Amino acid sequence: MHSNSRRPAPLGRGLFAASLLLLAALARCDDGDDKGAWKPFRPTDGQCHEVRLMAHYFPDQSRRRHLLDALSEVKDGSKVCADQLGSNYGWQYIRTEEVEKDKTYVHTCRRCGLPRDAVLMWFGTAPVCYPSCPSGWQPITPSVLPHVNKNKDILIEPRPDRFTTVYGYANSKDFGRSCKGGDGKVLCALGGRPASAQCSYTWRGTAPDCRDACEPGETLVAKDWYGDGSRCLSGTYNKMLCERCRDEILDLRYCTSPMWFGRAPLCAGECNVGDRVMARAQKREDVPSDQDPDGFGKPCNSRAGWKVRCHQCSVRSGLGAKPVVQPTCTAPKPGHVWPGTPVATLSGVKTYEACCQECHDAPQCRRFHVGPTGCFLFVESTGAARRVPVGSGRAGSSTPWQAGTKRM
């Protein structure tokens, strides 16, 4: 700054600081769910879990003929449970609590037969939600998209909130904000996590670049572009939900061959969901002596992420976990790409199988295409694949473009 530059008056500095705070607040508002401590939680009762649904009625005198129907629906716990949690997933209506007469009711729905020693988690990020359960997780609800109209509102696991809502309640922090579009959110169960093992869960990766990885000894159980806060830049990288248990829950005698993940110079290695991290390093010399450095390759930039060495192991016998299955996608459609704007671009992924895995690990992803410049993930599923013109440059590469869809 030049010595003769004018310094802002105190009021100007105050207004400038206030403007920055306002912009930061607006940015957070556009970030989707404010999930805070968004982590797995235990069922309410062993292999059974209860979900409480709050139905609130808004009288509208301008639509008198709809009033009685709307109020009847709000009071009908069996209908609310069936509408929100589906009749094909084993949920049953249990009881109703009247919070405010002819206005607000809380209905409890219950499902048993969960995987043994399970933890639960809602997947799908508001405001536009495209959910699916990660590898190894089992869906226990359909996509939940609470029905809201001028006469009624539905909340999932209501909690008191008299500062941001009209009638003093909001969804639980586990569920987050209601979706305004997309398919909704889905509740998933991950078995084989007994309380006695004392497993803890940590989101690793800080927006906007999110170039982090699970630490050695941790298991990657989910990936998400938002994780417990702001979105990763352009969806190129994910935040990692990492599990560490005091008592070992994996049978380390039955594991796949270890592999190094990450491509220099940025690295940002990502294991597959379900993998146990054995080591992470930025250069070959940093690889621990008990780990094989073969396959490490070129070093990472010192300010970039990690390369990680991972393998996948079976959960110990008797713990009731669902086996981690390989992702399935439709047969590749050679010479085609999807229309629209991808939500993630992975320049280091060049094979159909690897791109299918990336789409499978991203709950929001519905379809993808892959070619000479990388793997592109899409959340929208509208619009037919279009043929890449021969000689267009993209089709002229030795690596053909292929379009595919994740099997749900």
N, C-alpha and C positions, 0 to 999 in steps of 0.2 A: 504494500500500500504506500502511496506517495505521502510525504510528510505534510503536504498541505491539504490532504483529503479531509473533508468535514466529518467529524464524529457525530453519530446520531444522538439526539437529545434523549434523556431518560425515558420520556413518553414513547419516542419512536422505538427504542429498544424493547419496551414493554409490549407495544403493539406487534413488533416483529416476532418476539418470542411467542406471543399468544397465537399469531398466525401459524407458526410452526406446530404448536400443540394442536390447533384445529385441524391442520392438514394430516397430522399423524392420527388423530382420532378418526377422521374420515377414511383414511387408508385402512384402519382396523375394522371399520364398519363394512368395508367391501371384502374383507378377508374370509367370509364364511363363518363357520361355527367358532365361537369362542369357547373351546373345549376345556381349557385349563388343564386339570389333571385327568385327561382322557386316557384311562387305562382299564385293563380287565377288572372285573369284580366277581364276587362269589354269588351263586344262586341263593335265594332266600332260605332254602331248606334242602340241603343235600342234593339229591337228584331231581328235585322239584324247584320251580321258580314261579314267583308271582309278579305280575305286571299290573300296576294300578293306572287306570285311565280316567282322567277327569273330563267330564262332559259339562260344558257351560252353555247356558241358554241366554240368548240376547233377544228380549222382546222387541218387536218391530210393529208398531201399531199401523203402519202403512201397508202391511201385508197380513191382515188379520186371518185370512183363510189358511195361511201356512203356519200360524202360531201353534195350534193344537198338535199338528203333526210333528213339528220340530221339538216341542216340549216332550211329547211322548217318546221320541227317539232318544232324547237326552236321558230320560228316566230308565230306559230299557237296557239294563246291564247285559243281558244275553246278546242283544243285537249289537251293542257297542263292542263287546269282546269279539264277536264273529266278524263284524265289519273291519276292525282294525288288525286282528291277529289271525284271521282266517279259520276256517273249519277243518282244514286238512292237516294242521300242524299239532293237533292234540290239545289245544287250549280250551279250557272250560271256565264258564262263568261261576264265581264263588259267592260274592256278596256285593252289596251296594251301601255306601255311606252318603247320607244327605248332608251336604256342607251348607247349602242355603236353599230353603224350600222353593220349589218351582224355578230354580235357577242353576244350581251347581251340584253335581253328583260325582262321586268317585266310585268306579266299578273295579273290582279285583278279579283278574283272570289268572288261571293257574295251569301250568303244564308240568307233567312228570315224565320220567323216562329219559332224562338228559344223560349225556355221556358221563361215565364215572369220574369223580374228582374234577369236574369241569370248572373253568372260569368263563365268564361271558363278556361280550363286548358288542356295542352297536357300531355298524359300519355304514358310511354314507355321510357326505359333508354338505351342509346347507350353504347356499339357498337352493341349488339345483343338485339333486342327489342321484347318483348312479351306483347302487351298492352291490357288493358280492362278498362272500366270505373268502378269506385267504386260504391257501393250502393248509390242510389239516384241521380247519375249523368247519363246524357243521351248522347250517342254518336252522334255527328253531322257530323263526317266524317268517311269514312272507315279507315282501317289501311293505313297510308301514309308512303310509302317507296320510297323516291325520286329515280327515275331512273338515274343512272350515268353510262356512258360508256366512251370510248375513245374520243367520239366526242361531248358529251354534259353533262351538270351538272345542277341539279335542286336544288335551295335553297328555304326554307320556310321563309317568312317574312324577306327578306335580310336586313342586317345592315352593314355599313362600317367596314371593318376589314383588314387593310393593313399590319398586322404583322404576321398573322397565315395562310393566304390564298394566293393562286396564283394570283387571279384577283381582290383582294381588298374587297370581301364581304363574309359574313358568315350567317348562319341561325340566327334568333332572339334568344335571351336568353330564351324566353318562350318555343321555340321548342327544342333548344339544338342541339347537334351534330346529323348529319344524321346517320341512322342505317346502319350497314354493313351486318346485317343478321337478322333473325327472321321475324316478320310480319310487323314491322314498328311502327309508333306512331299513337295515335288516339286523336282527339280533343273532349273533353267532356264538357257538360254544366250542371251547378247546379242552378236550378231555386229558386225563393223565396228569393233572396238577394238584396233588393232594395238599391240603392245608399244612400238613406236617412237614412238607418239603420247604415251606417258607419261600416261595418264589416271589420275586419282586420284578417290576417292569419299569423300564426307562425309555423315553423317546430320545433318540440321538439324531442330531442334525439341527442346525439353526438356519432359518431363512435369512437371506434369500438363496444362498448357494447350497446349503444342506450337505456339504461334503464331509460327512462323518460316517462312522461304521460302528457296529456293535464291538464291544471289547472282547478280547480272548476269554473264553469260558462262558460267554453269553450265547443264547440261541435267538436267532431272528424269527419272530413269530408273526410279524405283519409289517407291511410298508404302506405309506400314505403320503400324498403330496402335502397335506396340511399337518398331519400328526396332531400335536397338542397346541398348535398356534398358527402362525402365518404360513402362507403357501410357499413352497419351494419355487425358485425362479424358473418360469416357463415349463414347470413340470419335468425338467430334464433330470433332476435327481429327486430321491425320496427321503423322507425321514424314516428311521428304523425304530420299530418297537422291539426292544431287546429284553430278554428274560434271563434272570440269574436266580438259581435255586440253591439254597443252603445245602440240601440233600440232593444228590444226583438222581434225576428222573429218567435219564437216557441210558440205554445199554450200549456202552462204548465198544463192545465186542462186535457189534453189527452196524457198521458204518460204510458209507460209500467212499471211494478213493478221494482224498483231499484235492482241491483245486485252488489256484490263485485267481482272484477276481479283481478287476481294475485295469485301466489302460492309461499309460503315461501320455502326457505329463500331468493331467488333472487327476487321474486315477479314480477317486470316488467309487471304490469297489463295492459292489452290492452282491452279497450272497443270495441264494434262492431262499424263499420263505421256508422255514423249517430247518435251516442249516445251523450247525454249531460253529462258531468262529474259533479257530485254533490259534491264529496269529494275525497281526496286522503290522505293516511296516511301510515306510516311504522309500527305502532303498534296500538292496540285497544285503548290505552289511548289517542292517538292523534286524534281520530275521533272527528270532531266538535260536539258540543252538540245538534245541530239541525239535526244531521244525525243518523240513526239507525246503531249501530255497530254489530248487529246480522249477523252472516255469515262471519265476518272478518277473524276468524281463527288465525293461528299462526303468530307471528310478522315477519317482514322482517329483513334481515341483515341491520345494520345501513348504510353500504356502498353500498347497493343494490338499487333497484328501489322502486316503490310505489305499494300499492294496491289501486285500484280506484273503486268508487261506481258510477254507471252509470245507466241511463235509456234513452229510446228513446221517443221523443215527436213529435206530428204532427206540421208541419209548419202552421202558422196562415192562416186562410181561406182567399183566394183571392190573396195570394202571388205567386201562380203559380208554386210551387215546385212539382217535380215528387215524388210520395210516395216512401219511402224506402221499398223495397221488400225483403223478406227473400231469401237468396241464394238458388239456385237450382243446384243439382248435379245429376249425373246418379245414378241409383240404385246400392247399394254396391255389389261388387263381392267378396263374402266370400272366405277366404283361398288363396287370391292372393295378390301379390305385383308387383310394377312396376320395370323394369330394370333401370339401370343408377344410377347416383349420384344425390341425392336430393340437392336442393339449400337452403333448410331450414329444420331444425329438431326441433320440438316443443315437448319436452319430457313431458310437463304437459298436453298435449291434448290427450285424450284417447278414445273419442267417434267419430263415423263417422260424426254426425251432426256438432260437434265442428270443426273437421278437414275440413269439407266442408266450414264452415264459414271462417276459416283461409285462405283457397285457394281463396275463393271469395274476401276477403279483400286485397289480394296481387295481383296487376294487372298482374304481370308476370306469376303467377301460372296457369298451364293448367290441372294438374291432381295430385293425392295424394294417399297415402295409410296410414292406421292407425292401430295400434295394441298395444301390451303390453308395448312397449318401446316408444310410442309417435306417433306423426303425422309427415309425411314426404312430403314435397312439391316439385314438379318437374315443370320445365318450358318446357322441351322437351316433345313432344307428339308422339314420334316414339317408336316402339317396343311394343309387346303385353305383357299383364300381365302374369306372370308366377305363377304357383301354388306353395305354400309353402309346402315342403314335410312334411308329418305327422311324428311327433316325432323328428323334427329337432331342437326342443327347442323353436323356435319362434311360431310354430304351436301348441306346447304342452301347451301353456298358456291358462288360462280360458278366456282370452280376445282374440277372433279370429282376424286375420289380414283381412282387407277389403280394396279393391282398388276402387277408384272412379275417375270421371272426372267432371270438372266444366262445367256447361252449359253456353255457351257464349251468 
